[in-house]
Amino acid sequence: MTEPTDFALYLDFDGTLVEIAPRPDQVRVDPALPGALERLRARLGGALAIVTGRPIGVIDDFLAPARFDIAGLHGVERRVDGVVSGGGAADHPDLRARIAGLTTAVAGLDAVLIEDKGASVAVHWRLATPADALRAEEAVKAAAAALGAAYRLQLGKAVGEIVPASATKGHAIRAFAQAPPYAGRRAVFLGDDLTDEKAFAVVNETGGVSVRIGGAETIATRRLSDPEDVRRLLYAWADGAPIDLGALPPA
């Protein structure tokens, strides 16, 4: 069994804690989730953080009234013990200048959505026709290429997001690990998408436990089937069940 104070828990949001929705604003949060995460955080001595592509404020709205340590926008912004760093839209004038053109490029495509996060921008095509999805993907790829080496394109499930080149969930986990209560603990990260593979790589390199949600190919060492499976596990841990990381199903 694993002692709760031996590891730090990092959790993706969409597709991990909650089911993927057709639109980002349509996500539904299990009413029991915020309280369970608070209890689990207390059991872990505070070492629980959300690591997500969403902005910090959006996660706060979904999990209100609870407040957690969060790496938002793939690590562009980070909050630890109430202190927020990074994430300002004003720090990204080149990206801001490209958003109008990107909006125009996808304006005629049904069911294609632009999500402006300030320091990053995402184009969603989950509900689009195959032809419109292809055009949306080509538009966000072109915008990312035009921005040059300071930015990169992060592809996920029916989404392409332009983020600062230095922002990855792997970098975010490394940053958390430099400060208490995360420092010196084994990292455990749960995620479901291509955006999480960089974090799995960091966790694997440092001897942690990487857990992929869903059946896709992965470098993670463990796997859970879906967000309901994740919540079932976290709720049990929150209520005092033994924490046996070795018992998690292999990927």
SVG drawing of the C-alpha trace seen along z (x, -y; Angstrom):
<svg xmlns="http://www.w3.org/2000/svg" viewBox="-25 -44 39 49">
<polyline fill="none" stroke="black" stroke-width="0.4" points="0.0,0.0 1.0,-3.6 1.1,-6.1 -0.9,-9.2 2.0,-11.5 4.3,-9.6 2.9,-10.9 1.4,-14.0 -1.7,-13.7 -2.1,-15.6 -5.5,-15.4 -6.5,-16.5 -10.1,-17.8 -11.9,-17.2 -12.2,-13.5 -10.7,-12.6 -12.7,-14.1 -15.6,-14.9 -17.0,-13.5 -16.1,-15.3 -19.0,-17.5 -20.0,-18.7 -19.0,-22.3 -16.6,-23.3 -19.3,-25.2 -21.6,-22.2 -19.5,-20.0 -21.4,-18.6 -19.7,-18.2 -20.8,-15.4 -22.1,-17.3 -20.0,-15.0 -16.8,-15.8 -15.6,-19.1 -16.2,-17.8 -14.5,-14.5 -11.4,-16.3 -11.3,-18.5 -11.3,-15.4 -8.7,-13.7 -6.5,-16.8 -6.6,-16.8 -5.7,-13.2 -2.7,-13.9 -1.5,-16.7 -2.4,-19.3 -0.6,-17.6 -3.4,-17.6 -3.5,-19.8 -5.6,-20.1 -3.4,-20.2 -5.6,-21.3 -5.9,-23.2 -8.7,-25.3 -8.0,-28.7 -7.9,-28.7 -11.0,-30.8 -13.1,-28.3 -12.0,-25.4 -12.9,-27.5 -16.4,-28.0 -16.9,-24.3 -15.7,-23.2 -17.1,-26.1 -17.0,-26.8 -13.8,-24.6 -10.5,-26.1 -7.5,-24.0 -3.9,-24.4 -4.2,-24.5 -1.9,-24.6 -4.1,-26.2 -3.7,-26.7 -1.3,-23.7 0.9,-25.4 0.9,-29.0 -0.7,-30.0 -0.3,-28.4 -1.8,-28.8 -0.2,-27.3 -1.4,-28.1 -3.6,-30.9 -0.8,-32.7 -1.3,-33.0 1.5,-33.4 1.5,-33.8 -1.4,-33.6 -1.9,-37.3 -3.3,-37.9 -1.3,-41.1 1.9,-39.1 1.0,-37.6 0.4,-40.4 1.5,-38.3 -1.1,-35.6 -3.8,-38.3 -3.1,-39.8 -3.7,-36.4 -7.1,-35.7 -9.2,-37.9 -7.8,-36.3 -8.4,-32.8 -11.9,-33.8 -12.5,-34.9 -11.0,-31.7 -13.5,-29.5 -16.5,-31.9 -18.4,-30.0 -17.9,-26.5 -21.0,-25.1 -20.3,-23.7 -16.7,-25.0 -16.0,-26.9 -13.2,-29.3 -12.3,-29.3 -10.2,-32.4 -8.4,-31.8 -6.3,-34.9 -2.8,-33.4 -3.9,-30.6 -6.7,-30.0 -8.4,-26.7 -10.5,-25.7 -13.0,-22.9 -14.6,-20.8 -16.2,-17.9 -19.7,-18.5 -18.5,-19.6 -18.8,-17.7 -15.6,-15.9 -15.1,-18.5 -15.5,-21.4 -13.4,-19.7 -10.6,-19.4 -10.8,-23.1 -10.8,-24.1 -7.8,-22.0 -6.0,-23.5 -6.9,-27.0 -5.5,-26.5 -2.4,-24.8 -1.8,-27.8 -2.2,-30.3 0.2,-28.4 2.8,-28.2 2.6,-31.9 3.3,-32.6 6.7,-30.9 8.8,-29.2 7.4,-31.1 4.1,-29.1 3.2,-25.5 0.0,-23.7 -1.4,-21.3 -3.7,-18.8 -6.3,-16.9 -9.7,-15.2 -11.3,-17.2 -9.5,-20.4 -6.4,-22.3 -4.9,-24.8 -2.2,-27.4 -0.2,-27.7 3.2,-29.2 6.0,-26.9 7.2,-26.6 3.8,-25.5 3.2,-21.8 1.6,-19.8 4.9,-18.1 6.6,-21.5 3.7,-22.3 4.2,-19.1 7.9,-19.8 7.2,-23.3 4.8,-22.0 7.4,-19.5 9.8,-22.3 7.6,-23.5 5.9,-22.1 3.7,-20.1 4.6,-18.5 8.4,-18.5 10.0,-15.1 6.8,-13.1 6.2,-10.6 4.1,-12.1 0.8,-10.4 -0.9,-11.9 -4.3,-11.0 -5.1,-12.2 -7.0,-11.2 -5.7,-13.0 -2.7,-13.6 -2.1,-16.8 -1.3,-14.6 1.3,-12.4 4.1,-15.0 3.1,-14.9 3.1,-11.1 6.7,-11.2 7.8,-13.5 6.1,-11.3 7.6,-8.1 11.1,-9.7 10.8,-10.6 9.6,-7.2 6.0,-8.2 2.7,-6.6 1.1,-7.7 -2.6,-6.7 -4.3,-7.0 -8.1,-7.3 -9.7,-5.5 -8.4,-3.0 -6.1,-5.0 -2.4,-4.2 -0.2,-5.7 3.1,-5.8 1.3,-5.7 1.9,-2.7 -1.6,-2.3 -5.1,-2.8 -8.7,-3.5 -11.7,-3.1 -13.5,-6.5 -14.2,-9.4 -16.8,-7.5 -14.1,-4.9 -11.8,-7.8 -14.4,-9.3 -15.1,-5.9 -11.4,-5.5 -11.0,-9.1 -14.2,-8.9 -13.0,-5.7 -9.6,-7.2 -11.2,-10.4 -13.3,-8.3 -10.3,-6.4 -9.9,-3.3 -6.4,-1.9 -4.3,-3.6 -2.7,-0.8 -1.1,-2.3 0.3,1.1 -3.2,2.4 -4.2,0.0 -4.8,1.8 -1.8,1.8 -2.1,-0.2"/>
</svg>
